[in-house]
Amino acid sequence: MNARLDTIQSIVLLEKLKNFKKQLIKRNQIAKQYHHYLKNQKNIKLIKIPNKYYCAYPLFNILTNNRNKLAKYLLVKNIPTRIYYPLPLNKQRIFNKYDISKTPISEKISKKILSLPFHINLKNTEIRFITTSIMNFFNLNRN
């Protein structure tokens, strides 16, 4: 396979690289805001990145046992969520011919993972609205 970039792709990549560090920092700032507002919420688990490291944060995911109900509740409030990985890889049809039948951690996570809105233009007021809505959901659904 010839995986070299052509001239146009190279120019685009060079321009994107100029902003990479700034966007990486911004993504980590947004993630820290989510963590700040949700850190004490007992019904969700957050993925934690050690302080001295950066994460590219292509998505911001939470884990919760109430994923589907929470997603519906947030949608009513015009907060889009996504489930990008409803099945672990070993449960997808393309991998049926391989003997990878037991992946208990990925199977457990695939039932709990929910992606929240996440992009570099997300404002603190929007993050606050999203996180307040999540907390309100759990306050209304105490069991």
N, C-alpha and C positions, 0 to 999 in steps of 0.2 A: 504494500500500500504506500502510495506517495502522499505523505501528509504535510507537505510544505505549503505555506501560505502563499497565495498570489499577491501581487502588488497592492491591490485594493484592500484585501484582508489585512495585510501588514500595516497599512496606513491607519486603518480603523483601530487595530490593536494598539499601535503606538499612541494614538490619541487617548484611548481608554486607559492605558497604563499611566498617563500623566495624572489622572484623577483617582487612581486606584487607592492610594494611601488615604486620601481625604474621604473617599466613600467607605473604606474599611473602618475608619475611625467613627464616621457618622453611624454606620450600622451597629457598631458596638455601643455607641451612646444610646441609640433607640432601644437596644436590647437591655441595657442597664435600667432604662426607665420602666420597661415592662417588669423587670425583676424587682425593682423598687416597689412598685405598686402591688405586685402579686406575691411577694416573698412570704407573707404571713397567711396566705390562703391555704387552708388545710386540705381542700379537696382537689388540688392540682399539684403536679410535680413539674418543676422547671429544670431544664438542662442547664447545668452550671459550668462555666468556663473559668478556669483559674485566672486570677487577677492579672498575672504577668503575660497572659496570652491574648491574642486576638482571634476572633472567629469571623469567617466571611458572612455568616448568617444569610444564606440564601432564603431561609425560611425562619420563622419564629414559632416553635412548637411547644405545646404544653401536653401533659398527660393527665387524663381524668377518667374516672369510671363512668361519668355522666356525659360523655362526649356527644352523643347524638342529640340529647335533650338540650345541652348547652348550645350546640350549633344552631338548632332551631330557634332557641330563645334569642341568640345574637342576630340571626337573620331577620327576625321581626323588628329588631332595632336598627336594621340596615347595616349591620356589621358582617361583612362576608368572611367566611371561614372555609377551609379546605381540608379534605382528607386525601393527601397525595398518595399514601401507601395503605390502602384498605386491606391488602393481603401481604404477608411477607413473601419474599421472592420464591422460597421453596413451595409455596402454595399456588403459584401462578402456573398456568397450563404449560407454558414453554419449558418449565423445569420438571415436568412430570417424569421424564425419562431418566432423571438423575435420582440417586438415592440420598436425598437430603430431607428426610421426613421429620426430623426432630430439631426444631429451633424454638424452644419454649420462650426465650426472652423476646425474640422478634414477633412471635405470635401474640404474646401478651401486649407488647407495645402497639402492634397494629390495631388492636381493639380500643386503645386509649388515646392515640395521638391525634391532635387537632392543631392545624396551622392557623395562626392569627394573622390579621393584616400586618404586612411588613414591607416597607420600601423606604428609600432614603428621604422622601419628602413627607413622611409621617410626622405630624406635629404633636407636641406634648399634649395639647388639648384633646386630640383624637385618641392618643394612647390612654389618657385619663378616662375618656368616655368608654373606651373598650374595656379597660380594667375595672371600672366602676360597674359596668354592666355585668361582667363576670362575677364580681362579688355579690351584686344584687341577686343574680341567678341562684347562687349557693345559699344566700340568706332566705330566699323564698322556698328553696327545696331542701330544707334541713330534714334529715331523716335519721 
